[in-house]
């Protein structure tokens, strides 16, 4: 089958063997698969990606061997492997968390040497994880379940309280998913910032109330204006706090570039909670004393639970999470290397979908 | 009056003017004042201390001008200034949060150019903040209210849940205060680690259940053993989590030296909450990807609330917080510079008290 293969830090279009579904697994035809910022990182910083995963206690892919990436997919059941329940018939459109549950341990679909991800015509998936795509939901929107679930999870981990005023830094796909999840939860007003006019416009479409161009104005000024319109929160807890009572700020860091966490910590108001959703592969510098003197908290987040993934698919189908505006491009397998290049320019795109059967 | 003055990055013993109590203030005689690790930092890294405070939005002291440090004190009322209620009589022993509430804004007693801290014979304090020291409580133990309140606050900010297994990294005065607060709260078993035999022995005295010498064994191994004896916690939330279900770890970082936060993040189990109580004045390097892949959270903490301070004094008086073992030395004003040098050697001391009237 045709696939875009990560090999020696580049993407190669080539034929790879059709995967064989093992016990409890199904063979699926990939209908659409989003390109994730993490894939751009993994291609560019493969060693760091793997080293970090290993230090974190995981068993990562070997970047010296071929990998077919792609973990944001909608697919169609083609065949059932041995020991399957066949609850869903051949031809059913499905989504799944990108993980293959095997007796030897889980494999991440899209970051594995042993099973292909969505930048190929076929994949194998674990039957028990399959979710049927509701009738009437476009395939391309179902494919956005995975990235939108990241937003849902990040907002859940933020432990929002009624008085919180959220600020989203960076409106790429991750920031947009966070905005959609905040809106779904009714956490308003939402302040969002991005240098790209396209992304600012998408942020508005997805539900941001105030959208800032950081080149013209600091997001913090806008945040303070919006926060000042609300009732004051509790006074700061510290005896050493010199400042007056401030609103609780919840800041979603959705950029993932070295230096951003420190910038956010320096600018954040006292008592702010910073949720780090952007994936920074590099070593990064912070000033702990800044965190201490303002009693900041930093919550790093990753992925989503099974429930969050399933409810994201339902919310997209119900129109409660507006996924459609995110898709700004479509390519076939042959177009994957070019799409990776395009995505390096944030002005131009939010999400590019790979449709492996597109010619 | 005699005072140990911070001047040009050194400590000078000299005479300074007796402070005049302003409206709502009292003049007190300093009976005992603990030397805090922050004071050692402030003396050594004055510029960074001030720069960090300024970046955090505060109005710090000017290290180019004289400062009398000392913010962990027990004192005796000598005179009431104008517009005071005189609720407590002259001769009453008192504790107070180290802050002077003035119309122009709060001043931190011990880090101010305009009002002396406890390394001098007299101070002025805000009458409204005074807490009477209960009869029968030794002055030197009452003076430990401030550092022990730091532990109470850190534990409160940790949002402990019944299944959490706490690990305390570093058993200097801050770590010991955290251990005492964990014990007070019944959060057991408590694992604690320090290279110094004296500090490990104090950790046991204050209530640690398992005490580790990191030169012989990693604290994580001991933590895992202790955690394994308890019922398993909930499974990890992330879809991408490869590891089995783990206990929630709550790690108190009480060292405050560059590199420790990163070390803790690298070693911490998935989902761990790291509470940063140690004050690191330097820039520090972390690997955000480690935090992300394990969904760590980092809560920076500072100080305490008024309630926490008052209840710490009550708990010390009731014997529920064992403060006595912490005091490992006593000096007069003249002995302050030597005590600062001694405290650079963690094998030798926990808390040295300055008793300005000691000759």
Interface residues (C-beta under 8 A of the other chain):
Chain A: X48 X49 X52 X53 X55 X56 X57 X58 X59 X97 X98 X99 X105 X106 X108 X153 X157 X237 X238 X239 X240 X241 X242 X243 X256 X261 X266 X270 X276 X279 X280 X281 X283 X284 X285 X286 X287 X288 X289 X290 X291 X292 X293 X294 X295 X296 X297 X298 X299 X300 X301 X302 X303 X304 X305 X306 X309
Chain B: X48 X49 X52 X53 X55 X56 X57 X58 X59 X97 X98 X99 X105 X106 X108 X153 X157 X237 X238 X239 X240 X241 X242 X243 X256 X261 X266 X270 X276 X279 X280 X281 X283 X284 X285 X286 X287 X288 X289 X290 X291 X292 X293 X294 X295 X296 X297 X298 X299 X300 X301 X302 X303 X304 X305 X306 X309
